[in-house]
């Protein structure tokens, strides 16, 4: 299945996806979810490190 065929398909109640199409759609969705989760984790821990550093600086100044 070509990338064009996959991108042109729309999930509707009128047309069932082929097994190959459904597998590809689900794999793409899983990869996107993984990437978004990794990005969220990275942002969370970056923010946490930043807050810890600010608190350490504040405590050292006291």
Buried (B, 14 or more C-beta within 10 A) or exposed (E): EEEEEBEEBEEEEEEEBEEEBEEBBEEEEEEEEEEEEEEEEEEEEEEEEEEEEEEEEEEEEE
